[in-house]
Amino acid sequence: MALRSGHGHGAGVPRIELLPPDELPPASPASTDRSGRGADGRFLPGNGAARALKTRPSRYGSLVLGLAKADPVYQTCARWGARYASHRRAELAKAHGGELSAGVGALVESAGNALADSRYVRAKAAESGDPALFKLAASLATEARQCELAAWELASREAATRPRSPVDPMARIRALAAGGKS
């Protein structure tokens, strides 16, 4: 199909026309965008790759820029929290069939962040001896625990509803290794 303007008595009126395959316009038109490189192959100013690097420095976008200006002790705690969340996601995936949804991953990431924040606030409380900071650190640790419990519950519910293959995927490999037929 193509949208063409009419001719003859219907000149200027657009209409839909069924065209034979050899007369169809290309599905992806020729790119009119410049390549972003000069004749010598180097990137030109304002190329798309440079723009993309400016707008998204990492998978967290501009959030990393704020973390770069933070207290070095907090940066250490935040890195620890990210490693903890990554390790915990792997544990949950192993315990619940190898797959986690984005929701479970977000809950685990929130738990890691809250636990990292708790460790940071607790270190600051130990420096100052402020009981309010100790209470805040305990509250953040409780929030982290609640996020982990929610993540575990959601992962287990999703694992129960996930369709399972009726055949063990390793059964075929074991049969082939034993010299049987698949």
N, C-alpha and C positions, 0 to 999 in steps of 0.2 A: 504494500500500500504506500501511497505517497500523496501528499497534499500539493495540488497544483492549481495554478490560477487558470480559469477557463479561457477559451479562445472562441472565435466566431461570435455567435449571438450571446454567449455567456461570458464574454471577455471581462476579465477583472474579478470574477466571482470565484472564490476558492472552492475546490471540490476534491473529494477523496477518490483516488483512482487506483485500481488494482493493476499493478505492473508485472510483466514477466520478470523472472529472476535476473535475466541479463541486463535489465534496464533499472534495477533498484539502485538507489544511491548507496554509497558505502555505509556500513553500520557505524564505524568510527571514522569521522572525517579526518582529513589530513590535519596535523597539528600546525597551527599558525603561531604557536608560542615559540619564542626563541629558545635556544638550547641553554643559554646561560654561560656559554663558553665563547671565548674569542677564537680568532683564526689559529692561534698558537695552541689552543686546547686548554688554556687556563680559564678559571672562572672569572666572569665579568662582575663589576660592582652591581649589587642589587639582584644577584641570582637567587633562584628559589632555595637552593641548599643553604645558603647563608641566612636567608630569612627564617627558614625552619629551625635552624640552630638557635636563633635569637629568641624565638617564641617558646620553645620547649626544650629547656636544657636537660631534662631527665624525665623519667617516667612519672614523677610527681609534679612536673611543670615548675611554676614559679615558687612553689612552696619550699624548694631547696634553697632559694636565695635567702629567705628568712632564717633558715637553719644555719647558713654559712656565717651569719652575723651573730649567732647566739653564743652564750657562755660556753667555753671549751668543755667544761664539766658536763653541761647539758648535751653537747654534741656527742660525747662519749656515751652517755646514757641512751641517747636516741639511737645510736648505732647498735648498742647492745639490744635495745628493744626490737629493732628491725631484724637482727639475727635470731632473737628469741621467737618472734612471730613466724619467721621462715621455718625454723625448726619445728615449731608447734603445728604449722600447716602440714608439714610432711608427716608428722605423727598422726594427725587426724585423718589424713588421706589414707595412710596405711591401715588405720583401725576401721575405716568405713568404706572399704572397697576400692580405694585408689583414686577416687574423684571427689572434688569439693566444688560447691557452687561459689559464685562470686559473693553471695551473702555470707557464707561461712568464712570465706577468706577475709572479707571486710571486718567481720566480728573479731577474728583472730588478730588482724592488724590493729584494731582498736584496743584489744587487750594488751598487745605488745607496747603500744604507745602509752597506755595508762600505767602499765607496770614500769616503763622507763621513766615516766614522769614521777611516779611514786618513789623510785630510787633516787632521783635527783632531789626531790623535795626532802626526802629523809636525810640525804647528805647535808643539805642546807640547814635542816633542823638540828642535826648533830653539831654543826659549826656554831649556831646561834643559841641553841638550847631552848628555842621557842616551842612551847607545848602545842600551840595552834598549828605549827608546821608539821609536828609529829602526827597530829590528828588528821591534817590534810593528806599526808603521805599514806596513812592507814586507809583513809576514804578512797584514795586513788587505787590502792592495792585491792580493795574490796570491789571497786568498779571493774578492774581487770579480771578478777575472779568471776564476776557475774557475766562478763563478755565471753569468757572461756566456756562457762557452763552453757550459755545460750548457743555458742558455736557448736559445742558437742551435741546438744539436743537437736539442733537443726541438721547437723551432718548425719546423725543417726536416723532421723525421720526421712531425710532425703535418700539415704542409702536403702531404707526399707521400701521406698516406692520406686527406686530406680529399676528399670527392666534388666533382668539378668539373662545372660545367654544360657539356653538349656544345656549346652555342651561345655564341658570344661575346656578352655582354650589350650591347656597343656596336654590334654588327653591325646589329641592328634599328633603332637610332637613326640610324646612318649611312645605312641603306637609305631610311628615311623622309626624311631630309634631302636625299638625292639624288633624291627624287621617286618612289622605287619603292614597291612594296607590301610590307607586313609579312608 
